[in-house]
Amino acid sequence: MFGGGYFNIVNFLYPGFLALTVGISPYWIGIVILVARVWDAITDPLGHISDRTKSKMDKRRIYLVIVTPFVLLSMYLLFFPYAFSTTGLEWLLFYYHI
């Protein structure tokens, strides 16, 4: 799940899930994916923190242990089929999926 596996799931399966199951238009799906990539570009340089970590468990393993429950929760919430009506509430779906 960590590394490339998570991004492959989100990039290939998530847009189809949003379009077919949730009912969001492709325009808003593109905006959601764009905002996610911009956020990723902003936070990627923070990786130097893990490069400088000194721990008994190695420099990145401690972060994997801490983050694992949050990754599992986020994957569940990403693919939970919401029952919002798309009439007038499509903007709400967009903000929820950012």
Secondary structure, DSSP 8 states (H G I E B T S, - for coil): -TTHHHHHHHHHHHHHHIIIII---HHHHHHHHHHHHHHHHHHGGGGHHHHT---TT-TTHHHHHHHHHHHHHHHHHHT------STTTHHHHHHHT-
